[in-house]
Amino acid sequence: MDDLGAELAELRARGVEIIDIDTPEMKTEDGILDTGDALHAWIVDPGKNVLGIDQYK
């Protein structure tokens, strides 16, 4: 994946739930967690399963 932010924007536009995290250990910005070597996001599918999406730098 080349642009996780653009992919999340498209998923949001289609009504997909993007999980935001705000804890002392992790904080997403616009649904994306930057761990230095990769970007990570989590979405909820129609069956209420949580799926992770990664973009490696």
C-alpha distance matrix in Angstrom:
0.0 3.8 5.9 6.6 10.1 10.0 8.5 11.3 13.7 13.4 13.9 16.8 18.3 18.5 20.3 18.0 19.2 17.1 18.8 20.0 21.5 24.4 26.4 27.9 25.4 22.1 21.4 18.4 18.2 17.1 15.8 13.7 15.2 14.8 16.2 16.3 14.0 11.1 10.4 11.3 12.2 14.6 15.5 18.7 19.0 22.2 23.8 23.4 21.1 18.8 15.2 12.9 9.1 7.9 5.8 8.1 9.9
3.8 0.0 3.8 6.5 9.2 8.9 8.9 11.8 13.5 13.7 15.1 17.5 18.6 19.6 21.5 19.6 20.8 18.4 20.2 20.9 22.4 24.9 27.0 28.3 26.0 22.7 21.6 18.5 17.7 16.6 16.2 13.9 15.5 14.6 16.4 15.7 13.9 11.5 10.7 12.6 13.7 16.6 17.7 21.1 21.6 24.9 26.8 26.1 24.1 21.5 18.2 15.6 11.8 10.1 7.0 8.7 9.1
5.9 3.8 0.0 3.8 5.5 5.4 6.4 8.8 10.1 11.0 12.6 14.4 15.7 17.1 18.9 17.2 18.2 15.6 17.6 18.0 19.8 22.3 24.7 26.2 24.3 20.8 19.1 15.8 14.5 13.1 13.1 11.2 13.5 13.0 15.5 15.4 14.4 11.5 9.6 11.3 11.8 14.8 15.7 19.3 20.2 23.3 25.5 24.6 22.9 20.2 17.3 14.8 11.2 10.1 7.5 10.1 10.3
6.6 6.5 3.8 0.0 3.8 5.5 5.0 6.1 8.6 9.9 10.4 12.1 14.2 15.4 16.5 14.3 14.9 12.1 13.9 14.4 16.3 19.0 21.4 23.3 21.3 17.7 16.2 12.7 12.0 10.5 9.7 8.0 10.5 10.9 13.6 14.3 13.6 10.2 7.4 8.1 8.1 11.0 12.1 15.8 17.0 20.3 22.4 21.1 19.5 16.6 13.9 11.5 8.1 7.6 6.3 9.7 10.9
10.1 9.2 5.5 3.8 0.0 3.8 5.4 5.2 6.2 8.7 9.9 10.5 12.3 14.4 15.3 13.8 14.2 11.4 13.4 13.4 15.7 18.0 20.9 22.8 21.4 17.7 15.4 11.8 10.0 7.9 8.4 7.5 10.8 11.5 14.8 15.6 15.7 12.6 9.3 10.1 9.2 12.1 12.8 16.3 17.9 20.9 23.3 21.8 20.8 18.0 15.8 13.8 10.9 10.9 9.7 12.8 13.3
10.0 8.9 5.4 5.5 3.8 0.0 3.8 5.4 5.0 6.3 8.7 9.9 10.6 12.6 14.5 13.5 14.9 12.9 15.7 16.2 18.9 21.3 24.4 26.4 25.1 21.4 19.0 15.3 13.5 10.8 11.4 11.1 14.5 15.1 18.4 18.9 18.6 15.4 12.5 13.1 12.0 14.2 14.1 17.3 18.1 20.8 23.5 22.6 21.8 19.4 17.1 15.6 12.5 12.9 11.6 14.8 15.4
8.5 8.9 6.4 5.0 5.4 3.8 0.0 3.8 5.4 5.2 6.3 8.6 9.9 10.8 12.6 11.1 12.8 11.1 14.1 15.4 18.2 21.1 24.0 26.3 24.8 21.0 19.1 15.4 14.4 11.7 11.1 11.0 14.3 15.5 18.3 19.3 18.6 15.1 12.1 11.8 10.2 11.9 11.3 14.3 14.8 17.5 20.2 19.5 18.5 16.4 13.9 12.7 9.8 11.0 10.5 14.2 15.6
11.3 11.8 8.8 6.1 5.2 5.4 3.8 0.0 3.8 5.4 5.0 6.0 8.5 9.7 10.5 8.7 9.6 7.6 10.6 11.9 14.9 17.8 20.9 23.5 22.3 18.5 16.3 12.6 11.7 8.7 7.8 8.7 12.3 14.3 17.3 18.9 18.8 15.2 11.7 10.7 8.2 9.5 8.8 11.9 13.2 15.9 18.5 17.3 16.7 14.3 12.5 11.6 9.5 11.3 11.6 15.3 16.9
13.7 13.5 10.1 8.6 6.2 5.0 5.4 3.8 0.0 3.8 5.5 5.1 6.2 8.7 9.9 9.6 10.9 9.6 12.9 13.7 17.0 19.5 22.9 25.5 24.7 20.9 18.2 14.5 12.7 9.2 9.7 11.1 14.9 16.7 20.1 21.4 21.6 18.2 14.7 14.1 11.7 12.9 11.8 14.4 15.4 17.5 20.6 19.5 19.5 17.4 16.0 15.4 13.3 14.8 14.7 18.2 19.2
13.4 13.7 11.0 9.9 8.7 6.3 5.2 5.4 3.8 0.0 3.8 5.4 5.1 6.4 8.9 8.9 11.4 11.1 14.7 16.3 19.7 22.5 25.8 28.6 27.5 23.7 21.4 17.6 16.2 12.8 12.6 14.0 17.6 19.4 22.5 23.8 23.5 19.9 16.7 15.9 13.4 14.1 12.3 14.3 14.4 16.1 19.4 19.0 19.0 17.6 15.9 15.8 13.7 15.6 15.6 19.3 20.7
13.9 15.1 12.6 10.4 9.9 8.7 6.3 5.0 5.5 3.8 0.0 3.8 5.4 5.1 6.5 5.3 8.0 8.2 11.9 14.2 17.6 20.8 23.9 26.9 25.8 22.1 20.0 16.5 15.8 12.5 11.3 13.2 16.6 19.0 21.8 23.6 23.2 19.5 16.2 14.6 11.5 11.3 8.9 10.5 10.6 12.5 15.7 15.2 15.3 14.0 12.7 13.2 11.8 14.5 15.4 19.2 21.1
16.8 17.5 14.4 12.1 10.5 9.9 8.6 6.0 5.1 5.4 3.8 0.0 3.8 5.3 5.0 5.1 6.7 7.1 10.8 12.5 16.2 19.0 22.4 25.6 25.0 21.3 18.8 15.3 14.3 10.7 10.2 12.9 16.5 19.1 22.3 24.2 24.5 20.8 17.2 15.6 12.3 11.9 9.6 11.0 11.9 13.4 16.7 15.6 16.3 14.9 14.4 14.9 14.0 16.6 17.5 21.2 22.8
18.3 18.6 15.7 14.2 12.3 10.6 9.9 8.5 6.2 5.1 5.4 3.8 0.0 3.8 5.4 7.4 9.9 10.9 14.6 16.2 19.9 22.5 26.1 29.1 28.7 25.0 22.3 18.8 17.3 13.6 13.7 16.2 19.9 22.2 25.5 27.2 27.3 23.7 20.2 18.9 15.8 15.6 13.1 14.1 14.2 15.0 18.6 18.1 19.1 18.2 17.5 18.2 16.9 19.4 19.9 23.6 25.0
18.5 19.6 17.1 15.4 14.4 12.6 10.8 9.7 8.7 6.4 5.1 5.3 3.8 0.0 3.8 5.8 9.2 11.1 14.9 17.2 20.9 23.9 27.2 30.4 29.7 26.1 23.8 20.4 19.6 16.0 15.3 17.7 21.2 23.7 26.7 28.6 28.3 24.6 21.2 19.5 16.2 15.3 12.2 12.4 11.7 12.0 15.7 15.8 16.9 16.6 16.0 17.4 16.5 19.5 20.5 24.2 26.1
20.3 21.5 18.9 16.5 15.3 14.5 12.6 10.5 9.9 8.9 6.5 5.0 5.4 3.8 0.0 3.8 6.4 9.1 12.5 15.0 18.7 21.6 24.8 28.3 27.9 24.4 22.1 19.0 18.5 15.1 14.1 17.1 20.4 23.4 26.2 28.5 28.6 24.8 21.3 19.1 15.5 14.0 10.7 10.3 10.2 10.2 13.8 13.4 15.1 14.9 15.1 16.8 16.6 19.8 21.3 25.1 27.1
18.0 19.6 17.2 14.3 13.8 13.5 11.1 8.7 9.6 8.9 5.3 5.1 7.4 5.8 3.8 0.0 3.8 6.3 9.7 12.7 16.1 19.4 22.4 25.8 25.0 21.6 19.7 16.6 16.8 13.7 11.8 14.6 17.6 20.7 23.2 25.7 25.6 21.8 18.5 15.9 12.3 10.4 7.0 6.8 7.1 8.3 11.6 10.7 11.8 11.2 11.3 13.0 13.2 16.6 18.4 22.2 24.5
19.2 20.8 18.2 14.9 14.2 14.9 12.8 9.6 10.9 11.4 8.0 6.7 9.9 9.2 6.4 3.8 0.0 3.8 6.4 9.5 12.8 16.0 18.9 22.5 22.0 18.7 16.9 14.1 14.7 12.1 9.9 13.0 15.7 19.1 21.6 24.4 24.7 21.1 17.6 14.8 11.0 8.7 5.7 5.4 7.6 9.2 11.7 9.6 10.8 9.7 10.6 12.2 13.1 16.3 18.6 22.1 24.4
17.1 18.4 15.6 12.1 11.4 12.9 11.1 7.6 9.6 11.1 8.2 7.1 10.9 11.1 9.1 6.3 3.8 0.0 3.8 6.5 9.9 13.2 16.2 19.5 18.8 15.3 13.4 10.5 11.2 8.8 6.2 9.2 11.9 15.3 17.9 20.7 21.1 17.6 14.1 11.4 7.6 6.1 4.5 6.6 9.6 12.1 14.2 11.7 11.8 9.5 9.8 10.2 10.7 13.5 15.6 19.0 21.1
18.8 20.2 17.6 13.9 13.4 15.7 14.1 10.6 12.9 14.7 11.9 10.8 14.6 14.9 12.5 9.7 6.4 3.8 0.0 3.8 6.5 10.0 12.7 16.2 15.5 12.3 10.8 8.7 10.5 9.4 6.2 8.9 10.5 14.3 16.3 19.5 20.4 17.1 13.8 10.8 7.4 5.5 5.7 7.4 11.0 13.7 14.9 11.7 11.6 8.7 9.8 9.8 11.3 13.7 16.2 19.2 21.3
20.0 20.9 18.0 14.4 13.4 16.2 15.4 11.9 13.7 16.3 14.2 12.5 16.2 17.2 15.0 12.7 9.5 6.5 3.8 0.0 3.8 6.7 9.9 13.3 13.1 9.8 7.6 5.8 7.6 7.5 5.1 7.8 8.9 12.6 14.9 18.1 19.6 16.7 13.4 11.0 8.4 8.0 9.2 11.2 14.8 17.5 18.6 15.3 15.2 12.1 13.0 12.2 13.2 14.8 16.8 19.4 21.0
21.5 22.4 19.8 16.3 15.7 18.9 18.2 14.9 17.0 19.7 17.6 16.2 19.9 20.9 18.7 16.1 12.8 9.9 6.5 3.8 0.0 3.8 6.3 9.7 9.5 6.5 5.2 5.3 8.5 9.9 7.6 8.9 8.3 11.8 13.4 16.8 18.6 16.2 13.5 11.1 9.6 9.4 11.6 13.4 17.2 19.9 20.5 17.0 16.4 13.1 14.1 12.9 14.4 15.3 17.4 19.4 20.9
24.4 24.9 22.3 19.0 18.0 21.3 21.1 17.8 19.5 22.5 20.8 19.0 22.5 23.9 21.6 19.4 16.0 13.2 10.0 6.7 3.8 0.0 3.8 7.0 8.1 6.1 4.4 6.5 9.1 11.3 10.2 11.1 10.0 12.9 14.3 17.5 19.9 18.1 15.6 13.9 12.9 13.1 15.3 17.1 20.8 23.4 24.0 20.4 19.9 16.8 17.9 16.5 17.8 18.3 20.1 21.7 22.7
26.4 27.0 24.7 21.4 20.9 24.4 24.0 20.9 22.9 25.8 23.9 22.4 26.1 27.2 24.8 22.4 18.9 16.2 12.7 9.9 6.3 3.8 0.0 3.8 5.3 5.2 6.0 9.2 12.1 14.7 13.3 13.6 11.6 14.0 14.4 17.6 20.1 18.8 17.0 15.3 14.9 15.0 17.6 19.2 22.9 25.6 25.6 22.0 21.2 18.0 19.3 17.8 19.4 19.6 21.5 22.6 23.7
27.9 28.3 26.2 23.3 22.8 26.4 26.3 23.5 25.5 28.6 26.9 25.6 29.1 30.4 28.3 25.8 22.5 19.5 16.2 13.3 9.7 7.0 3.8 0.0 3.8 5.8 7.4 11.1 13.8 17.0 15.9 15.5 12.9 14.3 14.1 16.9 19.7 19.2 17.9 16.9 17.3 17.9 20.8 22.6 26.3 29.2 29.1 25.5 24.5 21.2 22.1 20.2 21.6 21.2 22.7 23.3 23.9
25.4 26.0 24.3 21.3 21.4 25.1 24.8 22.3 24.7 27.5 25.8 25.0 28.7 29.7 27.9 25.0 22.0 18.8 15.5 13.1 9.5 8.1 5.3 3.8 0.0 3.8 7.1 10.5 13.6 16.8 15.2 14.0 10.9 12.0 11.1 14.2 16.6 16.2 15.4 14.3 15.3 16.1 19.3 21.4 25.0 28.1 27.9 24.4 22.9 19.4 19.9 17.7 19.1 18.4 20.0 20.2 21.1
22.1 22.7 20.8 17.7 17.7 21.4 21.0 18.5 20.9 23.7 22.1 21.3 25.0 26.1 24.4 21.6 18.7 15.3 12.3 9.8 6.5 6.1 5.2 5.8 3.8 0.0 3.8 6.8 10.1 13.1 11.4 10.3 7.3 9.1 9.2 12.5 14.9 13.7 12.3 11.1 11.7 12.9 16.1 18.5 22.0 25.2 25.4 22.1 20.6 17.0 17.2 14.8 15.9 15.4 16.9 17.7 18.6
21.4 21.6 19.1 16.2 15.4 19.0 19.1 16.3 18.2 21.4 20.0 18.8 22.3 23.8 22.1 19.7 16.9 13.4 10.8 7.6 5.2 4.4 6.0 7.4 7.1 3.8 0.0 3.8 6.7 9.8 8.8 8.2 6.3 8.7 10.2 13.1 15.7 14.2 11.9 10.9 10.9 12.3 15.2 17.8 21.4 24.4 25.1 21.8 20.8 17.2 17.4 15.2 15.7 15.5 16.7 17.9 18.6
18.4 18.5 15.8 12.7 11.8 15.3 15.4 12.6 14.5 17.6 16.5 15.3 18.8 20.4 19.0 16.6 14.1 10.5 8.7 5.8 5.3 6.5 9.2 11.1 10.5 6.8 3.8 0.0 3.8 6.3 5.2 4.8 4.5 7.6 10.2 12.9 15.0 12.8 9.8 8.7 8.1 10.0 12.5 15.5 18.9 22.0 23.2 20.1 19.2 15.6 15.3 13.1 13.2 13.2 14.2 16.1 16.9
18.2 17.7 14.5 12.0 10.0 13.5 14.4 11.7 12.7 16.2 15.8 14.3 17.3 19.6 18.5 16.8 14.7 11.2 10.5 7.6 8.5 9.1 12.1 13.8 13.6 10.1 6.7 3.8 0.0 3.8 5.2 5.2 6.6 8.5 11.9 13.8 16.1 13.8 10.6 10.5 9.8 12.1 14.0 17.1 20.3 23.3 24.9 22.1 21.4 18.0 17.5 15.4 14.6 14.5 14.7 16.7 17.0
17.1 16.6 13.1 10.5 7.9 10.8 11.7 8.7 9.2 12.8 12.5 10.7 13.6 16.0 15.1 13.7 12.1 8.8 9.4 7.5 9.9 11.3 14.7 17.0 16.8 13.1 9.8 6.3 3.8 0.0 3.8 5.6 8.7 10.9 14.5 16.3 18.0 15.2 11.5 11.1 9.3 11.2 12.3 15.3 18.1 20.8 23.0 20.4 20.1 17.0 16.5 14.8 13.8 14.4 14.7 17.4 17.9
15.8 16.2 13.1 9.7 8.4 11.4 11.1 7.8 9.7 12.6 11.3 10.2 13.7 15.3 14.1 11.8 9.9 6.2 6.2 5.1 7.6 10.2 13.3 15.9 15.2 11.4 8.8 5.2 5.2 3.8 0.0 3.8 6.9 10.0 13.1 15.6 16.8 13.7 10.0 8.4 5.9 7.5 8.9 12.1 15.1 18.1 19.9 17.2 16.6 13.4 12.8 11.2 10.8 11.8 13.0 15.8 17.1
13.7 13.9 11.2 8.0 7.5 11.1 11.0 8.7 11.1 14.0 13.2 12.9 16.2 17.7 17.1 14.6 13.0 9.2 8.9 7.8 8.9 11.1 13.6 15.5 14.0 10.3 8.2 4.8 5.2 5.6 3.8 0.0 3.8 6.4 9.6 11.9 13.0 10.0 6.3 5.6 5.0 8.1 10.6 14.2 17.0 20.4 21.9 19.4 18.1 14.5 13.2 10.7 9.5 9.4 10.0 12.4 13.5
15.2 15.5 13.5 10.5 10.8 14.5 14.3 12.3 14.9 17.6 16.6 16.5 19.9 21.2 20.4 17.6 15.7 11.9 10.5 8.9 8.3 10.0 11.6 12.9 10.9 7.3 6.3 4.5 6.6 8.7 6.9 3.8 0.0 3.8 6.3 9.2 10.8 8.3 5.6 5.0 6.3 9.3 12.6 16.0 19.0 22.5 23.5 20.8 19.0 15.3 14.1 11.0 10.5 9.5 10.3 11.8 12.8
14.8 14.6 13.0 10.9 11.5 15.1 15.5 14.3 16.7 19.4 19.0 19.1 22.2 23.7 23.4 20.7 19.1 15.3 14.3 12.6 11.8 12.9 14.0 14.3 12.0 9.1 8.7 7.6 8.5 10.9 10.0 6.4 3.8 0.0 3.8 5.6 7.7 6.1 4.6 6.5 9.2 12.5 15.8 19.4 22.1 25.8 26.7 24.2 22.2 18.5 16.8 13.4 12.1 9.9 9.6 9.9 10.0
16.2 16.4 15.5 13.6 14.8 18.4 18.3 17.3 20.1 22.5 21.8 22.3 25.5 26.7 26.2 23.2 21.6 17.9 16.3 14.9 13.4 14.3 14.4 14.1 11.1 9.2 10.2 10.2 11.9 14.5 13.1 9.6 6.3 3.8 0.0 3.8 5.8 5.6 6.3 7.8 11.1 14.0 17.6 21.0 23.7 27.4 27.9 25.4 23.0 19.3 17.6 14.0 13.2 10.5 10.5 9.8 10.0
16.3 15.7 15.4 14.3 15.6 18.9 19.3 18.9 21.4 23.8 23.6 24.2 27.2 28.6 28.5 25.7 24.4 20.7 19.5 18.1 16.8 17.5 17.6 16.9 14.2 12.5 13.1 12.9 13.8 16.3 15.6 11.9 9.2 5.6 3.8 0.0 3.8 5.7 7.6 10.3 13.8 17.1 20.5 24.1 26.6 30.3 31.0 28.7 26.2 22.5 20.5 16.8 15.3 12.1 10.9 9.2 8.1
14.0 13.9 14.4 13.6 15.7 18.6 18.6 18.8 21.6 23.5 23.2 24.5 27.3 28.3 28.6 25.6 24.7 21.1 20.4 19.6 18.6 19.9 20.1 19.7 16.6 14.9 15.7 15.0 16.1 18.0 16.8 13.0 10.8 7.7 5.8 3.8 0.0 3.8 7.3 10.0 13.8 17.0 20.3 23.8 25.9 29.7 30.3 28.3 25.6 22.0 19.5 15.7 13.9 10.3 8.9 6.2 5.5
11.1 11.5 11.5 10.2 12.6 15.4 15.1 15.2 18.2 19.9 19.5 20.8 23.7 24.6 24.8 21.8 21.1 17.6 17.1 16.7 16.2 18.1 18.8 19.2 16.2 13.7 14.2 12.8 13.8 15.2 13.7 10.0 8.3 6.1 5.6 5.7 3.8 0.0 3.8 6.5 10.2 13.5 16.7 20.2 22.2 26.0 26.7 24.9 22.2 18.7 16.1 12.3 10.3 6.7 5.5 4.2 5.3
10.4 10.7 9.6 7.4 9.3 12.5 12.1 11.7 14.7 16.7 16.2 17.2 20.2 21.2 21.3 18.5 17.6 14.1 13.8 13.4 13.5 15.6 17.0 17.9 15.4 12.3 11.9 9.8 10.6 11.5 10.0 6.3 5.6 4.6 6.3 7.6 7.3 3.8 0.0 3.8 7.0 10.6 13.7 17.4 19.5 23.3 24.3 22.3 20.0 16.5 14.1 10.5 8.3 5.6 5.0 6.3 7.6
11.3 12.6 11.3 8.1 10.1 13.1 11.8 10.7 14.1 15.9 14.6 15.6 18.9 19.5 19.1 15.9 14.8 11.4 10.8 11.0 11.1 13.9 15.3 16.9 14.3 11.1 10.9 8.7 10.5 11.1 8.4 5.6 5.0 6.5 7.8 10.3 10.0 6.5 3.8 0.0 3.8 7.0 10.3 13.9 16.2 20.0 20.8 18.7 16.4 12.7 10.5 7.0 5.7 4.6 6.5 8.6 10.9
12.2 13.7 11.8 8.1 9.2 12.0 10.2 8.2 11.7 13.4 11.5 12.3 15.8 16.2 15.5 12.3 11.0 7.6 7.4 8.4 9.6 12.9 14.9 17.3 15.3 11.7 10.9 8.1 9.8 9.3 5.9 5.0 6.3 9.2 11.1 13.8 13.8 10.2 7.0 3.8 0.0 3.8 6.8 10.5 13.0 16.7 17.8 15.5 13.7 10.1 8.4 5.7 5.2 6.5 8.9 11.8 14.1
14.6 16.6 14.8 11.0 12.1 14.2 11.9 9.5 12.9 14.1 11.3 11.9 15.6 15.3 14.0 10.4 8.7 6.1 5.5 8.0 9.4 13.1 15.0 17.9 16.1 12.9 12.3 10.0 12.1 11.2 7.5 8.1 9.3 12.5 14.0 17.1 17.0 13.5 10.6 7.0 3.8 0.0 3.8 7.0 9.8 13.5 14.2 11.8 10.0 6.4 5.5 4.5 6.1 8.9 11.9 14.9 17.6
15.5 17.7 15.7 12.1 12.8 14.1 11.3 8.8 11.8 12.3 8.9 9.6 13.1 12.2 10.7 7.0 5.7 4.5 5.7 9.2 11.6 15.3 17.6 20.8 19.3 16.1 15.2 12.5 14.0 12.3 8.9 10.6 12.6 15.8 17.6 20.5 20.3 16.7 13.7 10.3 6.8 3.8 0.0 3.8 6.5 10.0 11.3 9.2 8.2 5.6 5.3 6.5 7.9 11.4 14.2 17.5 20.3
18.7 21.1 19.3 15.8 16.3 17.3 14.3 11.9 14.4 14.3 10.5 11.0 14.1 12.4 10.3 6.8 5.4 6.6 7.4 11.2 13.4 17.1 19.2 22.6 21.4 18.5 17.8 15.5 17.1 15.3 12.1 14.2 16.0 19.4 21.0 24.1 23.8 20.2 17.4 13.9 10.5 7.0 3.8 0.0 3.8 6.7 7.8 5.5 5.5 4.6 6.2 9.0 11.1 14.7 17.7 21.0 23.9
19.0 21.6 20.2 17.0 17.9 18.1 14.8 13.2 15.4 14.4 10.6 11.9 14.2 11.7 10.2 7.1 7.6 9.6 11.0 14.8 17.2 20.8 22.9 26.3 25.0 22.0 21.4 18.9 20.3 18.1 15.1 17.0 19.0 22.1 23.7 26.6 25.9 22.2 19.5 16.2 13.0 9.8 6.5 3.8 0.0 3.8 5.4 5.3 5.4 6.6 7.2 10.6 12.3 16.1 19.0 22.3 25.4
22.2 24.9 23.3 20.3 20.9 20.8 17.5 15.9 17.5 16.1 12.5 13.4 15.0 12.0 10.2 8.3 9.2 12.1 13.7 17.5 19.9 23.4 25.6 29.2 28.1 25.2 24.4 22.0 23.3 20.8 18.1 20.4 22.5 25.8 27.4 30.3 29.7 26.0 23.3 20.0 16.7 13.5 10.0 6.7 3.8 0.0 3.8 5.4 7.4 9.7 10.9 14.4 16.1 19.9 22.7 26.1 29.1
23.8 26.8 25.5 22.4 23.3 23.5 20.2 18.5 20.6 19.4 15.7 16.7 18.6 15.7 13.8 11.6 11.7 14.2 14.9 18.6 20.5 24.0 25.6 29.1 27.9 25.4 25.1 23.2 24.9 23.0 19.9 21.9 23.5 26.7 27.9 31.0 30.3 26.7 24.3 20.8 17.8 14.2 11.3 7.8 5.4 3.8 0.0 3.8 5.5 8.9 10.8 14.6 16.9 20.6 23.8 26.9 30.2
23.4 26.1 24.6 21.1 21.8 22.6 19.5 17.3 19.5 19.0 15.2 15.6 18.1 15.8 13.4 10.7 9.6 11.7 11.7 15.3 17.0 20.4 22.0 25.5 24.4 22.1 21.8 20.1 22.1 20.4 17.2 19.4 20.8 24.2 25.4 28.7 28.3 24.9 22.3 18.7 15.5 11.8 9.2 5.5 5.3 5.4 3.8 0.0 3.8 6.5 9.4 12.9 15.6 19.3 22.6 25.6 28.8
21.1 24.1 22.9 19.5 20.8 21.8 18.5 16.7 19.5 19.0 15.3 16.3 19.1 16.9 15.1 11.8 10.8 11.8 11.6 15.2 16.4 19.9 21.2 24.5 22.9 20.6 20.8 19.2 21.4 20.1 16.6 18.1 19.0 22.2 23.0 26.2 25.6 22.2 20.0 16.4 13.7 10.0 8.2 5.5 5.4 7.4 5.5 3.8 0.0 3.8 6.4 10.0 13.0 16.5 20.0 22.8 26.1
18.8 21.5 20.2 16.6 18.0 19.4 16.4 14.3 17.4 17.6 14.0 14.9 18.2 16.6 14.9 11.2 9.7 9.5 8.7 12.1 13.1 16.8 18.0 21.2 19.4 17.0 17.2 15.6 18.0 17.0 13.4 14.5 15.3 18.5 19.3 22.5 22.0 18.7 16.5 12.7 10.1 6.4 5.6 4.6 6.6 9.7 8.9 6.5 3.8 0.0 3.8 6.8 10.1 13.4 16.9 19.6 22.8
15.2 18.2 17.3 13.9 15.8 17.1 13.9 12.5 16.0 15.9 12.7 14.4 17.5 16.0 15.1 11.3 10.6 9.8 9.8 13.0 14.1 17.9 19.3 22.1 19.9 17.2 17.4 15.3 17.5 16.5 12.8 13.2 14.1 16.8 17.6 20.5 19.5 16.1 14.1 10.5 8.4 5.5 5.3 6.2 7.2 10.9 10.8 9.4 6.4 3.8 0.0 3.8 6.7 10.1 13.7 16.4 19.8
12.9 15.6 14.8 11.5 13.8 15.6 12.7 11.6 15.4 15.8 13.2 14.9 18.2 17.4 16.8 13.0 12.2 10.2 9.8 12.2 12.9 16.5 17.8 20.2 17.7 14.8 15.2 13.1 15.4 14.8 11.2 10.7 11.0 13.4 14.0 16.8 15.7 12.3 10.5 7.0 5.7 4.5 6.5 9.0 10.6 14.4 14.6 12.9 10.0 6.8 3.8 0.0 3.8 6.6 10.3 12.9 16.2
9.1 11.8 11.2 8.1 10.9 12.5 9.8 9.5 13.3 13.7 11.8 14.0 16.9 16.5 16.6 13.2 13.1 10.7 11.3 13.2 14.4 17.8 19.4 21.6 19.1 15.9 15.7 13.2 14.6 13.8 10.8 9.5 10.5 12.1 13.2 15.3 13.9 10.3 8.3 5.7 5.2 6.1 7.9 11.1 12.3 16.1 16.9 15.6 13.0 10.1 6.7 3.8 0.0 3.8 7.0 10.1 13.3
7.9 10.1 10.1 7.6 10.9 12.9 11.0 11.3 14.8 15.6 14.5 16.6 19.4 19.5 19.8 16.6 16.3 13.5 13.7 14.8 15.3 18.3 19.6 21.2 18.4 15.4 15.5 13.2 14.5 14.4 11.8 9.4 9.5 9.9 10.5 12.1 10.3 6.7 5.6 4.6 6.5 8.9 11.4 14.7 16.1 19.9 20.6 19.3 16.5 13.4 10.1 6.6 3.8 0.0 3.8 6.4 9.7
5.8 7.0 7.5 6.3 9.7 11.6 10.5 11.6 14.7 15.6 15.4 17.5 19.9 20.5 21.3 18.4 18.6 15.6 16.2 16.8 17.4 20.1 21.5 22.7 20.0 16.9 16.7 14.2 14.7 14.7 13.0 10.0 10.3 9.6 10.5 10.9 8.9 5.5 5.0 6.5 8.9 11.9 14.2 17.7 19.0 22.7 23.8 22.6 20.0 16.9 13.7 10.3 7.0 3.8 0.0 3.8 6.5
8.1 8.7 10.1 9.7 12.8 14.8 14.2 15.3 18.2 19.3 19.2 21.2 23.6 24.2 25.1 22.2 22.1 19.0 19.2 19.4 19.4 21.7 22.6 23.3 20.2 17.7 17.9 16.1 16.7 17.4 15.8 12.4 11.8 9.9 9.8 9.2 6.2 4.2 6.3 8.6 11.8 14.9 17.5 21.0 22.3 26.1 26.9 25.6 22.8 19.6 16.4 12.9 10.1 6.4 3.8 0.0 3.8
9.9 9.1 10.3 10.9 13.3 15.4 15.6 16.9 19.2 20.7 21.1 22.8 25.0 26.1 27.1 24.5 24.4 21.1 21.3 21.0 20.9 22.7 23.7 23.9 21.1 18.6 18.6 16.9 17.0 17.9 17.1 13.5 12.8 10.0 10.0 8.1 5.5 5.3 7.6 10.9 14.1 17.6 20.3 23.9 25.4 29.1 30.2 28.8 26.1 22.8 19.8 16.2 13.3 9.7 6.5 3.8 0.0
